[in-house]
Amino acid sequence: WRYCVPRLSRRRDIMSIALGVLATLVLVAYRPVAAQSPSCPCLQTASWPILGTDPISSASCNRVLVGGEVHCYPSTYGLGSCAKHDENREPHCDGSSPASYCAEPWCYVDPVTCRGSTKRFAESTILIDGESKAYYSYDTCGGDVSKWNDMVVNSLLNGKTLRAAVAIPYYYPDHYIEDAAGEPIKSAASYAPADLPAGAKVKGLWIDFYNKIAQQANFTLDWRPVSGGSKGAHSSSFTACAQDVADGIVDLCIGDYWTTEERLSMTTFTTGTLTDTFSVLHRKQVNEPATFSSKLAMAGAPFSIELWMTCLAVCVATGVCYNTLRVGYKEYLPKISHKEMSSGQKTMAWLKGSAAYTFGAFLEFTSQDVQAGYDAKGNPVPNRAYELNLVKMAWSLFCMFTLLFYTASLTARLVQDDGGKIGITTLDECQQFKCKVCVPGVMMNTMKRLYKDRILYYASSSSTNVFRDLEKGECDLGLMIERRFNTMWSSGEYKLDAACGFEIGEAVMPIGCSQPVRQEYSAAISYWAKKVADKDYFLGSLIEDTYMPSPPCPNAEVIDLSAKSLGVDAFFAPLIIYVILIFSAMTSRLFFTKRKHKRSFRMPRSFRMPFSFSIKRRKSVANPPTSIEVPPSSNGQAQMAADELPPVPERARA
């Protein structure tokens, strides 16, 4: 058996399917056009003169510039209502594969009426007749204006060959050519202008970027050298290339061109694809492991040499005061009569006594144990020993201040940062000392306008030469872009150790980076440069990963001895206190000694003897013994208090 389908039913099904497909195709092909927005209506008549004439029908027509060619469109083009006014029009909408914008509705509008509307409109650039401007709007008709914009920029570059130039073909890694062995040519000495004929193959960071743009926009690059006349007229090869664009010798200069005032006055530039930042380049401390000698030097680093010598002088002065007030030099006199002693023996005895008491003062300093004079019962020594106590007070205060200042300075050094900075590192510091800054020649006018005469300037021939001039010592700081600094070692021009001897510091000023281009290509090149740069971070990856990575400088720990040590001026207050107390003690001793001798010569003998006797009687009976007049011990010898220095001689006691 078999299943049979009625013939009439089969024919009906086939017809239904065909009608459905046809209806779908019709709906797709003839998408309904949205009505115009009442707030931004379409123009009914042209507000510009129609001067063209159709060569076939002799009717008046609008002359329009589309795809780089002049075409004659009907006088009703874009007028009346929202419609697909470009449909079946040459050069992009009359073929079998029309452009995407051909099916988008739009119309010309009145800018005064549409200014208060929410619908977007723009000035038309394709009408070439008349002085009046025309404005169109896709938005008021529900169309997509982006498709038209894509066609405009694509048509400007599509299928064309642009004459391109690079300022310096040996400017690795931005743009360079290779030698016969396939190695990049990096030095100026190995390059001559004839080495870059038309069609030469150029490589590099910016070359890769613009090759990507040419691939996306469907155009080719024909490489040309910068003309000798422009090079002779300008000190900068980059400015010379911009001059060639202005003179029509080339269409485009490829590289990182800073938009300086001079270059902007010559020609048009693309919109900024990259923003460079000039930063301060300064020397840094090369981090090395601490050595045994550097660790020893750390002990004396808190004080300067002058301050250490001052402390030693104070210690010697204290010993001399001890020797003078205690008459300690008598212990070192020879055992002969005073008349038999020579001046040399007396001087030697005084020096030995001063040295002994200086050593005693040094022991007090190191032990931080400076005691006043006490009697046998532990009471402070009164009357005649107070000068000695003033000296001890001055010495103890000085020792205390010295310990506090030393501890604070040493602690600050131990807890401070790794101390990579040496000397001037910022422009603020440079202005204080009016130091010299290496500046690229093209940025000299800008820097002088910002900082005037507050700093000194050294003109470097290029950004790369800033590093060389700073290394030679021509200036204290440099003005450089970080990625250009990274090129110093990535190109092999400098070893890693040399590059790591410097570092990029504070940012000074940003500057736009774009390319000189002829005006007719400016919008299209800017569009594609922005599009390619933003897609997958293409330009940033080329800079950071492929061509200009940061130098891997080591970060070893180091003991920094470059911080400022304390000077004598920091000890002004302790020294003043010490001098005042010492002066008071020595003046008092001199005054009372002179007064005592004066009284002893003027006092009658009959009066002095009872007075002397009465004093001795009061001391032996009423007053307790002191460290100066110690009562005799059981064996008849003078006994010294445990906290006193060597005993005072009999002559001094008298």
C-alpha positions, 0 to 999 in steps of 0.5 A, a space after each residue: 500500500 501507499 499513502 497518497 496526498 490529494 493533488 489540490 491540497 499539495 498545490 495549496 501548501 506550496 503556494 502558501 509557502 511561496 507567498 510567505 517567503 515573498 512577503 518576508 522579502 518585501 518587508 525586509 527590502 521595504 522597511 517602513 520609514 518612520 515619520 519625521 519628528 514634529 520638533 525637527 521637520 524636514 525642509 520642503 525646499 532648498 535653502 541653498 542655490 542649486 547650480 548643477 546641471 544634469 548632463 543627460 536631462 539638462 535638469 538642475 541638480 545638486 552637485 555633491 562630493 561623495 567618495 572623492 568624486 563629484 556627482 549630480 543628484 536631483 534637486 529634490 535630494 534630501 527634501 520633502 520628507 523622510 526617505 532613503 534618499 541615497 538609495 540607488 545613487 552612485 557611487 556606493 548605492 547603485 551596485 549589487 552590494 550597496 553600502 549599509 547607509 543606503 537603506 537609512 532614512 534621513 532629510 535636510 532640516 532647519 537648524 533654527 527649528 531643530 535647535 530646541 529639539 532632542 533630535 540630533 542634526 549635523 552640517 552637511 559637507 557634501 554639497 559644494 554649491 553656494 555659500 549657504 550651509 545645509 544641515 541633515 538629520 537621521 535622528 528625526 527620521 529614525 535612521 542610524 547616522 553611524 553608518 553614514 559616518 563610517 562611509 565618510 571616513 572609509 571613503 577618504 582612505 579606502 584604496 589610497 596610497 599615502 606618502 608617509 615619512 619618519 623623522 629619524 629612521 634610526 629612532 629605535 624602537 619607535 621607527 627604524 630600518 634594518 641592515 643587511 643582517 636584519 639588525 636594527 640600525 640605531 646610530 646616526 653614524 650608520 644612516 644616510 638619507 639615501 638609505 630610505 628610498 621610496 618603498 623602503 621597509 620600516 619597522 618599529 612601535 609606531 610602524 606596527 600601529 599604523 600598519 594596523 590602521 592601514 589594514 583596517 582602513 584599506 590603504 597603503 603606506 609609501 615611505 619617503 625620507 624627510 627633505 633636506 631643505 626642511 632638515 636644514 631649516 629646523 634643528 629638530 627632525 620631527 619639526 622638519 617632517 611636520 614642515 614637509 606635510 605643510 609643504 605637501 611633500 608627504 601626506 603623513 608623519 608617523 611617530 610620537 610628535 609633541 604638539 608644540 606651538 611651532 608645529 601646530 602653526 605649520 599643519 594639522 594633526 591627528 587627535 591625540 592617541 597618546 598623552 605623554 607626561 614629562 617628569 623629573 629625571 634624577 640620580 638615585 642611590 644604587 642600593 648595595 648590601 651594607 658592608 662592615 665599614 658602613 655599619 661601623 660608620 653608622 655609630 658616628 653618623 648622627 653627629 658631624 665631625 665638628 660636633 664630635 670635636 666640640 664634645 671632646 673640647 667640652 670634656 677637656 674643659 671639664 677636666 681642666 676645671 676639675 684640676 683647677 678647683 681641686 688643685 689636683 696637679 699638686 699630686 704630680 709635683 716632684 718631692 722638692 721645695 717650691 723654690 727648686 722646681 722649674 717652670 717645666 716641672 710645674 707645667 708638666 704637673 699641671 698637664 698630668 693633672 688635667 689629663 687625669 681629671 679629663 679621663 675622669 670626666 670621660 669616665 663620667 660621660 660614658 657611665 652617665 654618673 656625675 655625682 656632686 661632692 658629699 661629706 662623710 654623712 652623705 650630705 652635699 658639701 656646703 660653702 667652699 665646694 659649691 664651685 665644684 658642684 657647679 662644674 659637675 652640674 654643667 657637665 652632667 647637663 651636657 652629658 644628658 643633652 648629648 645622650 638625648 640628641 645622639 639617641 634621637 638622631 640615630 633612631 631617626 636614621 634607623 627607622 627612616 625609609 631606604 633613602 634612595 634620594 640624593 641631592 635635589 629631586 624635585 623642581 621645588 627644591 631646584 627653585 630654592 637652590 636655582 639648580 640647572 635642568 636639562 630640557 629638550 629644545 622643543 620644550 624650552 619655551 614652555 618651561 620658560 613660560 612656566 618657571 621663568 628665571 627661577 631655575 637655570 636651563 640647559 638645552 638638550 638637542 632631543 629627549 634622548 639626549 637629556 639622559 646623556 647630558 644628565 649623566 655627563 653632569 651638565 645639569 642637576 635634573 632632567 626633564 624626560 618622558 618615562 617610556 623614553 627613559 625605558 628605551 635607554 636600556 631596552 634598545 641596548 644603548 645603555 647597560 642596566 646598571 647605568 639606567 638604574 642609576 637614575 629614576 623618574 620622579 615627580 610629574 611636571 606637565 602632560 603633553 599631547 602626542 599625535 601625528 602631522 597629517 594633511 587636512 583632507 586626511 585628518 578626520 579619517 586618520 584620527 578616527 581609525 587611530 582612535 579605534 585601533 588604539 582602543 581595541 584590545 589596548 593595542 597601542 598600550 600593549 605595544 609600548 609596555 610589553 613589546 618595545 618599552 618595558 621598565 628596566 628591572 632594577 634591583 631593590 637591595 636594602 641599603 644603610 643610608 648615610 647621606 642624611 644630614 648629621 647634627 651640627 654644632 648649631 644643634 647644640 647651641 642651648 646645651 653649650 650656652 648652659 655649660 658655658 654659663 655654669 663653668 663661667 660662674 664656677 670659675 669666677 666665683 673661685 677667683 673672686 673668693 680666692 682673691 678676697 681671702 688673700 686680701 683679708 689675710 694680709 690686712 687682718 691684724 695678727 692678734 685678731 687672726 689667731 683667735 679667729 682661726 682658733 675659734 674657727 677650728 674649735 667650731 669645726 671640731 666641735 659643732 660642724 660635721 666633717 666635710 669632704 674638704 676637711 675630713 676628720 682624722 681616722 683611727 690611724 691619724 690619716 685623712 679619710 676620703 669619702 667613697 664617692 670622691 676623687 683622689 684626696 685634696 692635698 694639705 696645701 689646698 685644704 689650708 
